[in-house]
Amino acid sequence: MAHQPLNILIVEDDPIIAEDLYSLLMMHDCKVAYVAHNGTDAIDALANKQPDFAILDINLGSGMTGIDVAEVIHNKYHIPYIFLSSFDDEETLNAAQAHGPYGYLVKPFQDRTLLTTIKIAQTNYESTKKTHEVSKEAIETHVNQKFTNQEFNIITLLIEGLSYRQIAEKCFISANTVKYHAGNIYSKCDISGRAELAAKLI
């Protein structure tokens, strides 16, 4: 795993699976910040235990779902997370992918697959973080184009995985304005959309 042990939040309503995850992670040089069995516990743990990674079961019985928890992580805590689910139907996959997880596993899964998924997720997260640290000037040099400060802000938020609506709220502009800026950014970078942006700039 990483040089510094990951401090992982487990969000899983099935106590047997939760215990298995806990044991597996502890055996492989990870720390477990907390094991939450519902969304409310998970939100409390995010605030009080300060994990740096989360494993989210999508279906948590009644109340909040793992996707609801992911929304909070996305907007407030900005840590990487992966989804677990018993379902791999298109509707569940689309709902999960809309929140930009760093991985998705269908139960039952192999221990090695889980550990590999966590490792890849953390590596991708670190790569994205490095992009955020790149200066506006460095990005402009890389693609040989000039960007306005607003465009640069939108570039970093697009790479972070925020939706047009979320970017609009953060930048205090309309979603249509975000869409307009994004089109200009993609054109300047000679790419067709968001999926290619991180690859182009990392």
Secondary structure in CASP SS format (residue, H / E / C, confidence):
PFRMAT SS
TARGET T0000
AUTHOR 0000-0000-0000
METHOD secondary structure of the structure
MODEL  1
M C 1.00
A C 1.00
H C 1.00
Q C 1.00
P C 1.00
L C 1.00
N E 1.00
I E 1.00
L E 1.00
I E 1.00
V E 1.00
E C 1.00
D C 1.00
D C 1.00
P H 1.00
I H 1.00
I H 1.00
A H 1.00
E H 1.00
D H 1.00
L H 1.00
Y H 1.00
S H 1.00
L H 1.00
L H 1.00
M H 1.00
M H 1.00
H C 1.00
D C 1.00
C C 1.00
K E 1.00
V E 1.00
A E 1.00
Y E 1.00
V E 1.00
A E 1.00
H C 1.00
N C 1.00
G H 1.00
T H 1.00
D H 1.00
A H 1.00
I H 1.00
D H 1.00
A H 1.00
L H 1.00
A H 1.00
N H 1.00
K C 1.00
Q C 1.00
P C 1.00
D C 1.00
F E 1.00
A E 1.00
I E 1.00
L E 1.00
D E 1.00
I C 1.00
N C 1.00
L C 1.00
G C 1.00
S C 1.00
G C 1.00
M C 1.00
T C 1.00
G H 1.00
I H 1.00
D H 1.00
V H 1.00
A H 1.00
E H 1.00
V H 1.00
I H 1.00
H H 1.00
N H 1.00
K H 1.00
Y H 1.00
H C 1.00
I C 1.00
P C 1.00
Y E 1.00
I E 1.00
F E 1.00
L E 1.00
S E 1.00
S C 1.00
F C 1.00
D C 1.00
D C 1.00
E H 1.00
E H 1.00
T H 1.00
L H 1.00
N H 1.00
A H 1.00
A H 1.00
Q H 1.00
A C 1.00
H C 1.00
G C 1.00
P C 1.00
Y C 1.00
G C 1.00
Y E 1.00
L E 1.00
V E 1.00
K C 1.00
P C 1.00
F C 1.00
Q C 1.00
D H 1.00
R H 1.00
T H 1.00
L H 1.00
L H 1.00
T H 1.00
T H 1.00
I H 1.00
K H 1.00
I H 1.00
A H 1.00
Q H 1.00
T H 1.00
N H 1.00
Y H 1.00
E H 1.00
S H 1.00
T H 1.00
K H 1.00
K H 1.00
T H 1.00
H H 1.00
E H 1.00
V C 1.00
S C 1.00
K H 1.00
E H 1.00
A H 1.00
I H 1.00
E H 1.00
T H 1.00
H H 1.00
V H 1.00
N C 1.00
Q C 1.00
K C 1.00
F C 1.00
T C 1.00
N H 1.00
Q H 1.00
E H 1.00
F H 1.00
N H 1.00
I H 1.00
I H 1.00
T H 1.00
L H 1.00
L H 1.00
I H 1.00
E H 1.00
G C 1.00
L C 1.00
S C 1.00
Y H 1.00
R H 1.00
Q H 1.00
I H 1.00
A H 1.00
E H 1.00
K H 1.00
C H 1.00
F C 1.00
I C 1.00
S C 1.00
A H 1.00
N H 1.00
T H 1.00
V H 1.00
K H 1.00
Y H 1.00
H H 1.00
A H 1.00
G H 1.00
N H 1.00
I H 1.00
Y H 1.00
S H 1.00
K H 1.00
C H 1.00
D C 1.00
I C 1.00
S C 1.00
G C 1.00
R H 1.00
A H 1.00
E H 1.00
L H 1.00
A H 1.00
A H 1.00
K H 1.00
L H 1.00
I C 1.00
END
